[in-house]
Structures are given as C-alpha cells and as structure tokens.
C-alpha cells in the first residue's frame, strides 16, 4: 500500500501511497482466492460434506469461487465508472 523511497543523495525516507493500491491488491489476489477455495475443497473431501465442519468448508469453497467469478467483473465496472468520472 505504501512504498518507502529515498531521494538520491538524501538520508530521509519518503513514503508514497500508491493511488490504486486497493484495486491492484484485489485484481492480483485470484491465486490467493483459488488456494482458499482449493484448501476448503480438500477439507470437505477429508471430513465429508455431511459433517458440520465439511458443511462449513463447502460453504467457504463456494464463497471463494464466488469471489473469483465476481471480482474481475467488479473491477471492470469500477474502471468504467472511474473513466466516466474523469470525462
């Protein structure tokens, strides 16, 4: 989110907040969401979908599958909205 930088020849650190840090964090998190989904699936397979923990893990798997499907669409909508705001 924030980057520490130093001007050439100076000892003082400067901090810069990236303008689109949240956008980039969300759009590059697909592998994280996929891993959560996969681990939840593995847990459901281990514990069984009819157990309490298996039911919760199946729910978690569906949630991360949902995020993986929706976030790219949301990010496109956000970019479109921001483009309209600039015009």
PyMOL Python script that loads the backbone (N, CA, C, O; Angstrom):
from pymol import cmd

cmd.read_pdbstr("""\
ATOM      1  N   UNK A   1       0.810  -1.191   0.000  1.00  0.00           N
ATOM      2  CA  UNK A   1       0.000   0.000   0.000  1.00  0.00           C
ATOM      3  C   UNK A   1       0.855   1.257   0.000  1.00  0.00           C
ATOM      4  O   UNK A   1       0.600   2.204  -0.743  1.00  0.00           O
ATOM      5  N   UNK A   2       1.865   1.244   0.841  1.00  0.00           N
ATOM      6  CA  UNK A   2       2.771   2.388   0.910  1.00  0.00           C
ATOM      7  C   UNK A   2       4.170   1.911   0.538  1.00  0.00           C
ATOM      8  O   UNK A   2       4.575   0.793   0.855  1.00  0.00           O
ATOM      9  N   UNK A   3       4.884   2.780  -0.132  1.00  0.00           N
ATOM     10  CA  UNK A   3       6.230   2.449  -0.584  1.00  0.00           C
ATOM     11  C   UNK A   3       7.197   3.428   0.050  1.00  0.00           C
ATOM     12  O   UNK A   3       6.999   4.642   0.004  1.00  0.00           O
ATOM     13  N   UNK A   4       8.242   2.883   0.641  1.00  0.00           N
ATOM     14  CA  UNK A   4       9.283   3.746   1.205  1.00  0.00           C
ATOM     15  C   UNK A   4      10.300   4.019   0.116  1.00  0.00           C
ATOM     16  O   UNK A   4      10.803   3.100  -0.530  1.00  0.00           O
ATOM     17  N   UNK A   5      10.595   5.294  -0.079  1.00  0.00           N
ATOM     18  CA  UNK A   5      11.543   5.712  -1.111  1.00  0.00           C
ATOM     19  C   UNK A   5      12.525   6.691  -0.505  1.00  0.00           C
ATOM     20  O   UNK A   5      12.285   7.285   0.547  1.00  0.00           O
ATOM     21  N   UNK A   6      13.614   6.836  -1.189  1.00  0.00           N
ATOM     22  CA  UNK A   6      14.630   7.795  -0.760  1.00  0.00           C
ATOM     23  C   UNK A   6      15.079   8.577  -1.983  1.00  0.00           C
ATOM     24  O   UNK A   6      15.406   8.001  -3.021  1.00  0.00           O
ATOM     25  N   UNK A   7      15.091   9.878  -1.849  1.00  0.00           N
ATOM     26  CA  UNK A   7      15.586  10.734  -2.925  1.00  0.00           C
ATOM     27  C   UNK A   7      17.096  10.525  -3.029  1.00  0.00           C
ATOM     28  O   UNK A   7      17.772  10.400  -2.007  1.00  0.00           O
ATOM     29  N   UNK A   8      17.627  10.484  -4.242  1.00  0.00           N
ATOM     30  CA  UNK A   8      19.084  10.324  -4.398  1.00  0.00           C
ATOM     31  C   UNK A   8      19.849  11.393  -3.628  1.00  0.00           C
ATOM     32  O   UNK A   8      19.565  12.586  -3.739  1.00  0.00           O
ATOM     33  N   UNK A   9      20.810  10.945  -2.855  1.00  0.00           N
ATOM     34  CA  UNK A   9      21.643  11.873  -2.096  1.00  0.00           C
ATOM     35  C   UNK A   9      21.055  12.292  -0.762  1.00  0.00           C
ATOM     36  O   UNK A   9      21.696  13.054  -0.039  1.00  0.00           O
ATOM     37  N   UNK A  10      19.871  11.833  -0.404  1.00  0.00           N
ATOM     38  CA  UNK A  10      19.250  12.191   0.870  1.00  0.00           C
ATOM     39  C   UNK A  10      19.230  10.995   1.812  1.00  0.00           C
ATOM     40  O   UNK A  10      19.256   9.842   1.381  1.00  0.00           O
ATOM     41  N   UNK A  11      19.182  11.291   3.095  1.00  0.00           N
ATOM     42  CA  UNK A  11      19.088  10.237   4.102  1.00  0.00           C
ATOM     43  C   UNK A  11      17.649  10.009   4.540  1.00  0.00           C
ATOM     44  O   UNK A  11      17.317   8.961   5.093  1.00  0.00           O
ATOM     45  N   UNK A  12      16.818  10.975   4.295  1.00  0.00           N
ATOM     46  CA  UNK A  12      15.432  10.920   4.761  1.00  0.00           C
ATOM     47  C   UNK A  12      14.607  10.010   3.863  1.00  0.00           C
ATOM     48  O   UNK A  12      14.691  10.078   2.636  1.00  0.00           O
ATOM     49  N   UNK A  13      13.802   9.150   4.503  1.00  0.00           N
ATOM     50  CA  UNK A  13      12.876   8.304   3.757  1.00  0.00           C
ATOM     51  C   UNK A  13      11.593   9.075   3.484  1.00  0.00           C
ATOM     52  O   UNK A  13      11.148   9.884   4.298  1.00  0.00           O
ATOM     53  N   UNK A  14      11.019   8.809   2.340  1.00  0.00           N
ATOM     54  CA  UNK A  14       9.738   9.389   1.951  1.00  0.00           C
ATOM     55  C   UNK A  14       8.782   8.224   1.711  1.00  0.00           C
ATOM     56  O   UNK A  14       9.175   7.181   1.189  1.00  0.00           O
ATOM     57  N   UNK A  15       7.544   8.413   2.094  1.00  0.00           N
ATOM     58  CA  UNK A  15       6.546   7.369   1.902  1.00  0.00           C
ATOM     59  C   UNK A  15       5.518   7.841   0.891  1.00  0.00           C
ATOM     60  O   UNK A  15       5.010   8.960   0.962  1.00  0.00           O
ATOM     61  N   UNK A  16       5.229   6.969  -0.042  1.00  0.00           N
ATOM     62  CA  UNK A  16       4.270   7.281  -1.090  1.00  0.00           C
ATOM     63  C   UNK A  16       3.188   6.213  -1.055  1.00  0.00           C
ATOM     64  O   UNK A  16       3.473   5.016  -1.013  1.00  0.00           O
ATOM     65  N   UNK A  17       1.953   6.667  -1.073  1.00  0.00           N
ATOM     66  CA  UNK A  17       0.824   5.746  -1.117  1.00  0.00           C
ATOM     67  C   UNK A  17       0.418   5.593  -2.572  1.00  0.00           C
ATOM     68  O   UNK A  17       0.125   6.573  -3.256  1.00  0.00           O
ATOM     69  N   UNK A  18       0.407   4.367  -3.027  1.00  0.00           N
ATOM     70  CA  UNK A  18       0.054   4.091  -4.415  1.00  0.00           C
ATOM     71  C   UNK A  18      -1.414   4.438  -4.637  1.00  0.00           C
ATOM     72  O   UNK A  18      -2.265   4.074  -3.826  1.00  0.00           O
ATOM     73  N   UNK A  19      -1.715   5.131  -5.720  1.00  0.00           N
ATOM     74  CA  UNK A  19      -3.081   5.605  -5.982  1.00  0.00           C
ATOM     75  C   UNK A  19      -4.089   4.477  -6.107  1.00  0.00           C
ATOM     76  O   UNK A  19      -5.221   4.613  -5.643  1.00  0.00           O
ATOM     77  N   UNK A  20      -3.716   3.396  -6.707  1.00  0.00           N
ATOM     78  CA  UNK A  20      -4.686   2.327  -6.964  1.00  0.00           C
ATOM     79  C   UNK A  20      -4.297   1.035  -6.234  1.00  0.00           C
ATOM     80  O   UNK A  20      -4.476  -0.063  -6.761  1.00  0.00           O
ATOM     81  N   UNK A  21      -3.776   1.178  -5.043  1.00  0.00           N
ATOM     82  CA  UNK A  21      -3.286   0.023  -4.294  1.00  0.00           C
ATOM     83  C   UNK A  21      -4.387  -0.998  -4.031  1.00  0.00           C
ATOM     84  O   UNK A  21      -4.172  -2.195  -4.219  1.00  0.00           O
ATOM     85  N   UNK A  22      -5.552  -0.548  -3.604  1.00  0.00           N
ATOM     86  CA  UNK A  22      -6.643  -1.485  -3.320  1.00  0.00           C
ATOM     87  C   UNK A  22      -7.080  -2.202  -4.583  1.00  0.00           C
ATOM     88  O   UNK A  22      -7.324  -3.408  -4.560  1.00  0.00           O
ATOM     89  N   UNK A  23      -7.180  -1.478  -5.672  1.00  0.00           N
ATOM     90  CA  UNK A  23      -7.569  -2.081  -6.948  1.00  0.00           C
ATOM     91  C   UNK A  23      -6.585  -3.181  -7.335  1.00  0.00           C
ATOM     92  O   UNK A  23      -6.983  -4.292  -7.684  1.00  0.00           O
ATOM     93  N   UNK A  24      -5.319  -2.862  -7.270  1.00  0.00           N
ATOM     94  CA  UNK A  24      -4.298  -3.844  -7.636  1.00  0.00           C
ATOM     95  C   UNK A  24      -4.285  -5.028  -6.680  1.00  0.00           C
ATOM     96  O   UNK A  24      -4.095  -6.167  -7.105  1.00  0.00           O
ATOM     97  N   UNK A  25      -4.483  -4.770  -5.402  1.00  0.00           N
ATOM     98  CA  UNK A  25      -4.499  -5.862  -4.438  1.00  0.00           C
ATOM     99  C   UNK A  25      -5.631  -6.842  -4.744  1.00  0.00           C
ATOM    100  O   UNK A  25      -5.442  -8.057  -4.686  1.00  0.00           O
ATOM    101  N   UNK A  26      -6.785  -6.316  -5.064  1.00  0.00           N
ATOM    102  CA  UNK A  26      -7.919  -7.192  -5.374  1.00  0.00           C
ATOM    103  C   UNK A  26      -7.743  -7.920  -6.695  1.00  0.00           C
ATOM    104  O   UNK A  26      -8.061  -9.104  -6.795  1.00  0.00           O
ATOM    105  N   UNK A  27      -7.247  -7.237  -7.696  1.00  0.00           N
ATOM    106  CA  UNK A  27      -7.139  -7.864  -9.014  1.00  0.00           C
ATOM    107  C   UNK A  27      -6.010  -8.880  -9.088  1.00  0.00           C
ATOM    108  O   UNK A  27      -6.024  -9.744  -9.964  1.00  0.00           O
ATOM    109  N   UNK A  28      -5.047  -8.799  -8.205  1.00  0.00           N
ATOM    110  CA  UNK A  28      -3.942  -9.760  -8.227  1.00  0.00           C
ATOM    111  C   UNK A  28      -4.104 -10.858  -7.184  1.00  0.00           C
ATOM    112  O   UNK A  28      -3.182 -11.648  -6.980  1.00  0.00           O
ATOM    113  N   UNK A  29      -5.236 -10.924  -6.530  1.00  0.00           N
ATOM    114  CA  UNK A  29      -5.456 -11.889  -5.454  1.00  0.00           C
ATOM    115  C   UNK A  29      -6.128 -13.177  -5.906  1.00  0.00           C
ATOM    116  O   UNK A  29      -6.459 -14.020  -5.071  1.00  0.00           O
ATOM    117  N   UNK A  30      -6.336 -13.349  -7.203  1.00  0.00           N
ATOM    118  CA  UNK A  30      -7.033 -14.550  -7.676  1.00  0.00           C
ATOM    119  C   UNK A  30      -6.356 -15.828  -7.204  1.00  0.00           C
ATOM    120  O   UNK A  30      -7.038 -16.779  -6.823  1.00  0.00           O
ATOM    121  N   UNK A  31      -5.034 -15.870  -7.221  1.00  0.00           N
ATOM    122  CA  UNK A  31      -4.342 -17.082  -6.791  1.00  0.00           C
ATOM    123  C   UNK A  31      -4.576 -17.353  -5.305  1.00  0.00           C
ATOM    124  O   UNK A  31      -4.643 -18.509  -4.887  1.00  0.00           O
ATOM    125  N   UNK A  32      -4.698 -16.298  -4.515  1.00  0.00           N
ATOM    126  CA  UNK A  32      -4.991 -16.464  -3.092  1.00  0.00           C
ATOM    127  C   UNK A  32      -6.403 -17.020  -2.917  1.00  0.00           C
ATOM    128  O   UNK A  32      -6.617 -17.956  -2.147  1.00  0.00           O
ATOM    129  N   UNK A  33      -7.365 -16.435  -3.637  1.00  0.00           N
ATOM    130  CA  UNK A  33      -8.744 -16.917  -3.553  1.00  0.00           C
ATOM    131  C   UNK A  33      -8.845 -18.366  -4.024  1.00  0.00           C
ATOM    132  O   UNK A  33      -9.556 -19.176  -3.431  1.00  0.00           O
ATOM    133  N   UNK A  34      -8.118 -18.679  -5.107  1.00  0.00           N
ATOM    134  CA  UNK A  34      -8.132 -20.050  -5.620  1.00  0.00           C
ATOM    135  C   UNK A  34      -7.573 -21.020  -4.581  1.00  0.00           C
ATOM    136  O   UNK A  34      -8.112 -22.110  -4.391  1.00  0.00           O
ATOM    137  N   UNK A  35      -6.504 -20.628  -3.917  1.00  0.00           N
ATOM    138  CA  UNK A  35      -5.894 -21.509  -2.900  1.00  0.00           C
ATOM    139  C   UNK A  35      -6.864 -21.730  -1.737  1.00  0.00           C
ATOM    140  O   UNK A  35      -7.011 -22.861  -1.272  1.00  0.00           O
ATOM    141  N   UNK A  36      -7.524 -20.681  -1.262  1.00  0.00           N
ATOM    142  CA  UNK A  36      -8.514 -20.837  -0.192  1.00  0.00           C
ATOM    143  C   UNK A  36      -9.624 -21.793  -0.633  1.00  0.00           C
ATOM    144  O   UNK A  36     -10.056 -22.660   0.127  1.00  0.00           O
ATOM    145  N   UNK A  37     -10.073 -21.617  -1.869  1.00  0.00           N
ATOM    146  CA  UNK A  37     -11.131 -22.475  -2.404  1.00  0.00           C
ATOM    147  C   UNK A  37     -10.664 -23.925  -2.464  1.00  0.00           C
ATOM    148  O   UNK A  37     -11.390 -24.832  -2.056  1.00  0.00           O
ATOM    149  N   UNK A  38      -9.461 -24.141  -2.970  1.00  0.00           N
ATOM    150  CA  UNK A  38      -8.923 -25.493  -3.100  1.00  0.00           C
ATOM    151  C   UNK A  38      -8.721 -26.163  -1.745  1.00  0.00           C
ATOM    152  O   UNK A  38      -9.025 -27.344  -1.580  1.00  0.00           O
ATOM    153  N   UNK A  39      -8.212 -25.412  -0.784  1.00  0.00           N
ATOM    154  CA  UNK A  39      -7.998 -25.967   0.551  1.00  0.00           C
ATOM    155  C   UNK A  39      -9.338 -26.319   1.199  1.00  0.00           C
ATOM    156  O   UNK A  39      -9.467 -27.357   1.847  1.00  0.00           O
ATOM    157  N   UNK A  40     -10.321 -25.458   1.022  1.00  0.00           N
ATOM    158  CA  UNK A  40     -11.653 -25.748   1.559  1.00  0.00           C
ATOM    159  C   UNK A  40     -12.214 -27.017   0.918  1.00  0.00           C
ATOM    160  O   UNK A  40     -12.830 -27.836   1.599  1.00  0.00           O
ATOM    161  N   UNK A  41     -12.002 -27.180  -0.387  1.00  0.00           N
ATOM    162  CA  UNK A  41     -12.464 -28.383  -1.095  1.00  0.00           C
ATOM    163  C   UNK A  41     -11.773 -29.625  -0.535  1.00  0.00           C
ATOM    164  O   UNK A  41     -12.416 -30.651  -0.310  1.00  0.00           O
ATOM    165  N   UNK A  42     -10.468 -29.529  -0.312  1.00  0.00           N
ATOM    166  CA  UNK A  42      -9.720 -30.650   0.255  1.00  0.00           C
ATOM    167  C   UNK A  42     -10.258 -31.006   1.637  1.00  0.00           C
ATOM    168  O   UNK A  42     -10.404 -32.181   1.974  1.00  0.00           O
ATOM    169  N   UNK A  43     -10.549 -29.986   2.426  1.00  0.00           N
ATOM    170  CA  UNK A  43     -11.103 -30.225   3.762  1.00  0.00           C
ATOM    171  C   UNK A  43     -12.468 -30.876   3.704  1.00  0.00           C
ATOM    172  O   UNK A  43     -12.776 -31.763   4.501  1.00  0.00           O
ATOM    173  N   UNK A  44     -13.287 -30.436   2.761  1.00  0.00           N
ATOM    174  CA  UNK A  44     -14.605 -31.050   2.593  1.00  0.00           C
ATOM    175  C   UNK A  44     -14.447 -32.515   2.220  1.00  0.00           C
ATOM    176  O   UNK A  44     -15.178 -33.368   2.723  1.00  0.00           O
ATOM    177  N   UNK A  45     -13.501 -32.810   1.343  1.00  0.00           N
ATOM    178  CA  UNK A  45     -13.252 -34.200   0.949  1.00  0.00           C
ATOM    179  C   UNK A  45     -12.783 -35.039   2.139  1.00  0.00           C
ATOM    180  O   UNK A  45     -13.179 -36.195   2.283  1.00  0.00           O
ATOM    181  N   UNK A  46     -11.949 -34.460   2.980  1.00  0.00           N
ATOM    182  CA  UNK A  46     -11.417 -35.186   4.144  1.00  0.00           C
ATOM    183  C   UNK A  46     -12.508 -35.439   5.177  1.00  0.00           C
ATOM    184  O   UNK A  46     -12.659 -36.562   5.658  1.00  0.00           O
ATOM    185  N   UNK A  47     -13.268 -34.402   5.521  1.00  0.00           N
ATOM    186  CA  UNK A  47     -14.240 -34.513   6.610  1.00  0.00           C
ATOM    187  C   UNK A  47     -15.615 -34.998   6.153  1.00  0.00           C
ATOM    188  O   UNK A  47     -16.425 -35.454   6.960  1.00  0.00           O
ATOM    189  N   UNK A  48     -15.861 -34.893   4.860  1.00  0.00           N
ATOM    190  CA  UNK A  48     -17.161 -35.296   4.339  1.00  0.00           C
ATOM    191  C   UNK A  48     -18.147 -34.146   4.362  1.00  0.00           C
ATOM    192  O   UNK A  48     -18.192 -33.368   5.315  1.00  0.00           O
ATOM    193  N   UNK A  49     -18.928 -34.049   3.316  1.00  0.00           N
ATOM    194  CA  UNK A  49     -19.849 -32.919   3.190  1.00  0.00           C
ATOM    195  C   UNK A  49     -21.038 -33.018   4.143  1.00  0.00           C
ATOM    196  O   UNK A  49     -21.784 -32.051   4.297  1.00  0.00           O
ATOM    197  N   UNK A  50     -21.223 -34.169   4.785  1.00  0.00           N
ATOM    198  CA  UNK A  50     -22.355 -34.332   5.700  1.00  0.00           C
ATOM    199  C   UNK A  50     -21.999 -33.994   7.156  1.00  0.00           C
ATOM    200  O   UNK A  50     -22.864 -34.024   8.031  1.00  0.00           O
ATOM    201  N   UNK A  51     -20.732 -33.674   7.405  1.00  0.00           N
ATOM    202  CA  UNK A  51     -20.328 -33.296   8.765  1.00  0.00           C
ATOM    203  C   UNK A  51     -20.448 -31.785   8.928  1.00  0.00           C
ATOM    204  O   UNK A  51     -20.529 -31.044   7.949  1.00  0.00           O
ATOM    205  N   UNK A  52     -20.459 -31.343  10.187  1.00  0.00           N
ATOM    206  CA  UNK A  52     -20.571 -29.907  10.451  1.00  0.00           C
ATOM    207  C   UNK A  52     -19.395 -29.142   9.842  1.00  0.00           C
ATOM    208  O   UNK A  52     -19.588 -28.124   9.177  1.00  0.00           O
ATOM    209  N   UNK A  53     -18.190 -29.634  10.070  1.00  0.00           N
ATOM    210  CA  UNK A  53     -17.022 -28.932   9.521  1.00  0.00           C
ATOM    211  C   UNK A  53     -17.002 -29.027   7.997  1.00  0.00           C
ATOM    212  O   UNK A  53     -16.628 -28.067   7.322  1.00  0.00           O
ATOM    213  N   UNK A  54     -17.399 -30.172   7.451  1.00  0.00           N
ATOM    214  CA  UNK A  54     -17.458 -30.316   6.000  1.00  0.00           C
ATOM    215  C   UNK A  54     -18.452 -29.351   5.378  1.00  0.00           C
ATOM    216  O   UNK A  54     -18.202 -28.793   4.310  1.00  0.00           O
ATOM    217  N   UNK A  55     -19.576 -29.158   6.046  1.00  0.00           N
ATOM    218  CA  UNK A  55     -20.583 -28.204   5.561  1.00  0.00           C
ATOM    219  C   UNK A  55     -20.017 -26.790   5.554  1.00  0.00           C
ATOM    220  O   UNK A  55     -20.212 -26.042   4.596  1.00  0.00           O
ATOM    221  N   UNK A  56     -19.313 -26.423   6.628  1.00  0.00           N
ATOM    222  CA  UNK A  56     -18.705 -25.084   6.699  1.00  0.00           C
ATOM    223  C   UNK A  56     -17.631 -24.915   5.634  1.00  0.00           C
ATOM    224  O   UNK A  56     -17.527 -23.856   5.015  1.00  0.00           O
ATOM    225  N   UNK A  57     -16.832 -25.957   5.419  1.00  0.00           N
ATOM    226  CA  UNK A  57     -15.778 -25.871   4.407  1.00  0.00           C
ATOM    227  C   UNK A  57     -16.363 -25.789   2.997  1.00  0.00           C
ATOM    228  O   UNK A  57     -15.828 -25.079   2.145  1.00  0.00           O
ATOM    229  N   UNK A  58     -17.449 -26.504   2.749  1.00  0.00           N
ATOM    230  CA  UNK A  58     -18.112 -26.415   1.443  1.00  0.00           C
ATOM    231  C   UNK A  58     -18.649 -25.002   1.222  1.00  0.00           C
ATOM    232  O   UNK A  58     -18.588 -24.472   0.112  1.00  0.00           O
ATOM    233  N   UNK A  59     -19.171 -24.403   2.279  1.00  0.00           N
ATOM    234  CA  UNK A  59     -19.649 -23.024   2.202  1.00  0.00           C
ATOM    235  C   UNK A  59     -18.488 -22.081   1.887  1.00  0.00           C
ATOM    236  O   UNK A  59     -18.627 -21.174   1.067  1.00  0.00           O
ATOM    237  N   UNK A  60     -17.360 -22.293   2.532  1.00  0.00           N
ATOM    238  CA  UNK A  60     -16.169 -21.485   2.287  1.00  0.00           C
ATOM    239  C   UNK A  60     -15.700 -21.642   0.845  1.00  0.00           C
ATOM    240  O   UNK A  60     -15.322 -20.665   0.199  1.00  0.00           O
ATOM    241  N   UNK A  61     -15.725 -22.866   0.349  1.00  0.00           N
ATOM    242  CA  UNK A  61     -15.336 -23.105  -1.043  1.00  0.00           C
ATOM    243  C   UNK A  61     -16.239 -22.336  -2.008  1.00  0.00           C
ATOM    244  O   UNK A  61     -15.760 -21.713  -2.956  1.00  0.00           O
ATOM    245  N   UNK A  62     -17.541 -22.385  -1.760  1.00  0.00           N
ATOM    246  CA  UNK A  62     -18.482 -21.654  -2.625  1.00  0.00           C
ATOM    247  C   UNK A  62     -18.239 -20.146  -2.554  1.00  0.00           C
ATOM    248  O   UNK A  62     -18.326 -19.450  -3.565  1.00  0.00           O
ATOM    249  N   UNK A  63     -17.936 -19.651  -1.360  1.00  0.00           N
ATOM    250  CA  UNK A  63     -17.678 -18.225  -1.189  1.00  0.00           C
ATOM    251  C   UNK A  63     -16.478 -17.779  -2.029  1.00  0.00           C
ATOM    252  O   UNK A  63     -16.557 -16.778  -2.742  1.00  0.00           O
ATOM    253  N   UNK A  64     -15.371 -18.517  -1.948  1.00  0.00           N
ATOM    254  CA  UNK A  64     -14.186 -18.118  -2.700  1.00  0.00           C
ATOM    255  C   UNK A  64     -14.360 -18.332  -4.199  1.00  0.00           C
ATOM    256  O   UNK A  64     -13.785 -17.592  -4.996  1.00  0.00           O
ATOM    257  N   UNK A  65     -15.131 -19.316  -4.585  1.00  0.00           N
ATOM    258  CA  UNK A  65     -15.463 -19.483  -6.005  1.00  0.00           C
ATOM    259  C   UNK A  65     -16.268 -18.269  -6.480  1.00  0.00           C
ATOM    260  O   UNK A  65     -16.052 -17.764  -7.582  1.00  0.00           O
ATOM    261  N   UNK A  66     -17.185 -17.815  -5.647  1.00  0.00           N
ATOM    262  CA  UNK A  66     -17.981 -16.625  -5.959  1.00  0.00           C
ATOM    263  C   UNK A  66     -17.076 -15.404  -6.119  1.00  0.00           C
ATOM    264  O   UNK A  66     -17.212 -14.652  -7.085  1.00  0.00           O
ATOM    265  N   UNK A  67     -16.160 -15.206  -5.182  1.00  0.00           N
ATOM    266  CA  UNK A  67     -15.236 -14.071  -5.282  1.00  0.00           C
ATOM    267  C   UNK A  67     -14.439 -14.129  -6.571  1.00  0.00           C
ATOM    268  O   UNK A  67     -14.290 -13.117  -7.256  1.00  0.00           O
ATOM    269  N   UNK A  68     -13.923 -15.308  -6.908  1.00  0.00           N
ATOM    270  CA  UNK A  68     -13.124 -15.445  -8.124  1.00  0.00           C
ATOM    271  C   UNK A  68     -13.930 -15.081  -9.360  1.00  0.00           C
ATOM    272  O   UNK A  68     -13.385 -14.516 -10.308  1.00  0.00           O
ATOM    273  N   UNK A  69     -15.201 -15.393  -9.362  1.00  0.00           N
ATOM    274  CA  UNK A  69     -16.043 -15.089 -10.521  1.00  0.00           C
ATOM    275  C   UNK A  69     -16.451 -13.617 -10.556  1.00  0.00           C
ATOM    276  O   UNK A  69     -16.545 -13.030 -11.634  1.00  0.00           O
ATOM    277  N   UNK A  70     -16.689 -13.027  -9.410  1.00  0.00           N
ATOM    278  CA  UNK A  70     -17.251 -11.673  -9.351  1.00  0.00           C
ATOM    279  C   UNK A  70     -16.230 -10.550  -9.359  1.00  0.00           C
ATOM    280  O   UNK A  70     -16.491  -9.493  -9.933  1.00  0.00           O
ATOM    281  N   UNK A  71     -15.097 -10.743  -8.751  1.00  0.00           N
ATOM    282  CA  UNK A  71     -14.136  -9.638  -8.623  1.00  0.00           C
ATOM    283  C   UNK A  71     -13.678  -9.103  -9.974  1.00  0.00           C
ATOM    284  O   UNK A  71     -13.619  -7.883 -10.133  1.00  0.00           O
ATOM    285  N   UNK A  72     -13.350  -9.939 -10.957  1.00  0.00           N
ATOM    286  CA  UNK A  72     -12.963  -9.353 -12.252  1.00  0.00           C
ATOM    287  C   UNK A  72     -14.067  -8.471 -12.848  1.00  0.00           C
ATOM    288  O   UNK A  72     -13.782  -7.415 -13.414  1.00  0.00           O
ATOM    289  N   UNK A  73     -15.313  -8.903 -12.721  1.00  0.00           N
ATOM    290  CA  UNK A  73     -16.423  -8.094 -13.231  1.00  0.00           C
ATOM    291  C   UNK A  73     -16.548  -6.784 -12.466  1.00  0.00           C
ATOM    292  O   UNK A  73     -16.764  -5.729 -13.061  1.00  0.00           O
ATOM    293  N   UNK A  74     -16.411  -6.855 -11.155  1.00  0.00           N
ATOM    294  CA  UNK A  74     -16.484  -5.642 -10.332  1.00  0.00           C
ATOM    295  C   UNK A  74     -15.358  -4.668 -10.675  1.00  0.00           C
ATOM    296  O   UNK A  74     -15.577  -3.458 -10.727  1.00  0.00           O
ATOM    297  N   UNK A  75     -14.171  -5.186 -10.905  1.00  0.00           N
ATOM    298  CA  UNK A  75     -13.047  -4.322 -11.226  1.00  0.00           C
ATOM    299  C   UNK A  75     -13.255  -3.648 -12.583  1.00  0.00           C
ATOM    300  O   UNK A  75     -12.899  -2.483 -12.756  1.00  0.00           O
ATOM    301  N   UNK A  76     -13.829  -4.377 -13.548  1.00  0.00           N
ATOM    302  CA  UNK A  76     -14.140  -3.750 -14.842  1.00  0.00           C
ATOM    303  C   UNK A  76     -15.179  -2.645 -14.657  1.00  0.00           C
ATOM    304  O   UNK A  76     -15.056  -1.571 -15.246  1.00  0.00           O
ATOM    305  N   UNK A  77     -16.192  -2.904 -13.847  1.00  0.00           N
ATOM    306  CA  UNK A  77     -17.216  -1.886 -13.583  1.00  0.00           C
ATOM    307  C   UNK A  77     -16.592  -0.657 -12.921  1.00  0.00           C
ATOM    308  O   UNK A  77     -16.925   0.479 -13.259  1.00  0.00           O
ATOM    309  N   UNK A  78     -15.695  -0.899 -11.986  1.00  0.00           N
ATOM    310  CA  UNK A  78     -15.024   0.207 -11.295  1.00  0.00           C
ATOM    311  C   UNK A  78     -14.218   1.040 -12.280  1.00  0.00           C
ATOM    312  O   UNK A  78     -14.292   2.269 -12.260  1.00  0.00           O
ATOM    313  N   UNK A  79     -13.447   0.381 -13.144  1.00  0.00           N
ATOM    314  CA  UNK A  79     -12.659   1.113 -14.130  1.00  0.00           C
ATOM    315  C   UNK A  79     -13.553   1.924 -15.059  1.00  0.00           C
ATOM    316  O   UNK A  79     -13.237   3.067 -15.389  1.00  0.00           O
ATOM    317  N   UNK A  80     -14.664   1.338 -15.480  1.00  0.00           N
ATOM    318  CA  UNK A  80     -15.613   2.061 -16.338  1.00  0.00           C
ATOM    319  C   UNK A  80     -16.181   3.278 -15.623  1.00  0.00           C
ATOM    320  O   UNK A  80     -16.285   4.362 -16.198  1.00  0.00           O
ATOM    321  N   UNK A  81     -16.545   3.083 -14.362  1.00  0.00           N
ATOM    322  CA  UNK A  81     -17.101   4.190 -13.575  1.00  0.00           C
ATOM    323  C   UNK A  81     -16.068   5.289 -13.402  1.00  0.00           C
ATOM    324  O   UNK A  81     -16.396   6.468 -13.538  1.00  0.00           O
ATOM    325  N   UNK A  82     -14.856   4.937 -13.112  1.00  0.00           N
ATOM    326  CA  UNK A  82     -13.794   5.935 -12.945  1.00  0.00           C
ATOM    327  C   UNK A  82     -13.528   6.673 -14.258  1.00  0.00           C
ATOM    328  O   UNK A  82     -13.279   7.879 -14.251  1.00  0.00           O
ATOM    329  N   UNK A  83     -13.580   5.961 -15.372  1.00  0.00           N
ATOM    330  CA  UNK A  83     -13.385   6.603 -16.678  1.00  0.00           C
ATOM    331  C   UNK A  83     -14.494   7.611 -16.946  1.00  0.00           C
ATOM    332  O   UNK A  83     -14.231   8.697 -17.463  1.00  0.00           O
ATOM    333  N   UNK A  84     -15.731   7.264 -16.599  1.00  0.00           N
ATOM    334  CA  UNK A  84     -16.841   8.202 -16.779  1.00  0.00           C
ATOM    335  C   UNK A  84     -16.677   9.421 -15.877  1.00  0.00           C
ATOM    336  O   UNK A  84     -17.015  10.533 -16.285  1.00  0.00           O
ATOM    337  N   UNK A  85     -16.172   9.240 -14.675  1.00  0.00           N
ATOM    338  CA  UNK A  85     -15.974  10.353 -13.742  1.00  0.00           C
ATOM    339  C   UNK A  85     -14.918  11.329 -14.264  1.00  0.00           C
ATOM    340  O   UNK A  85     -15.019  12.536 -14.044  1.00  0.00           O
ATOM    341  N   UNK A  86     -13.920  10.808 -14.948  1.00  0.00           N
ATOM    342  CA  UNK A  86     -12.844  11.676 -15.467  1.00  0.00           C
ATOM    343  C   UNK A  86     -13.287  12.473 -16.673  1.00  0.00           C
ATOM    344  O   UNK A  86     -12.737  13.541 -16.943  1.00  0.00           O
ATOM    345  N   UNK A  87     -14.267  11.978 -17.401  1.00  0.00           N
ATOM    346  CA  UNK A  87     -14.738  12.662 -18.625  1.00  0.00           C
ATOM    347  C   UNK A  87     -15.769  13.701 -18.312  1.00  0.00           C
ATOM    348  O   UNK A  87     -16.270  14.367 -19.218  1.00  0.00           O
TER     349      UNK A  87
END
""", "prot")
cmd.dss("prot")
cmd.show_as("cartoon", "prot")
cmd.util.cbc("prot")
cmd.orient("prot")
